[in-house]
Amino acid sequence: MRAKCRVTAARHAVVWRAVHWGWREFQRAGLVTAGTPAGRAFKSFGRGSIMAFPPGSLFGEHAMEVGEDTLIGQLVTMSAGILPGQDFFGLTVLKVGDRCVIGRGSHIIAHELIEIGDDVWTGPYVYITDQNHGYADPDTPIGLQVPVNRPVSIGSGSWLGAGAIILPGATIGRNVVVAAGSVVRGTIPDRCVVAGVPARVIREHTAGGWRPSADPARDPVGPPGDR
């Protein structure tokens, strides 16, 4: 019996090593880089940039630009438009800058324009979109109403914590920290920390360094439809 158990354990060990070796090889082989067919499907995919395998949903690459030395994690969904194959007539709908890090499981859903500056890092499971469902008609199902698009901009050097949600029309300044789980709308100034639902400025950088916001209840400026 002991001998049989040892043989079974040895077999399991061999299978375990084979499975993990095979998965690592699949991950390496599935990387998206500038020189792969998947990388060439983008409008541009910069030198040194990598999209990890496996990806999430990915379509509309011909309307996406990814800068140089950017890392896009596993299971990241990136889409441009409503359906695969949509014609954007040469326009860029989603732009990611140089040296960015997009965390595992994040979603970037672009319909009109999402621009992410250089050196922007995100935690996992961040959601960024430039489209809201319309809800003007109370008698029509929300999913059947005309959606509303508003461009989104995320300034260079910013950090988006895990699970942050960036709503349509958001304009985030440079070197901004968005706390984990925050929901951002409206305009966020440069060099500040925002947190909450909706996100508000809680710290800001002044001539004397980082200080608590003089008005922590200050609401970001945004159109009424985002409230």
URTABEL-V65695 format. One line per field, one symbol per residue. psi: psi as a letter, one per 20 degrees, with the letter a starting at -180 (. if undefined). A space follows every 10 residues. Layout:
# URTABEL-V65695
psi=???
This chain:
# URTABEL-V65695
psi=gggghhgghg gggggggggh ghghgggghi pprhiqhhhi hqgqoqpiqp pqpqrbpork hijqppaqkq pprqkpppqp ahqqjppjki qphpppaqkq ooqpjqpoop hgppppaqkp qqaqkqppqj pqqqkhoiip pgiiqprppp qppoqqjqpo rpjqporqip opaqlqpoqp jqoprbpprq mrpqqroqpq phqqpahjap qqphnijppq prqhii.
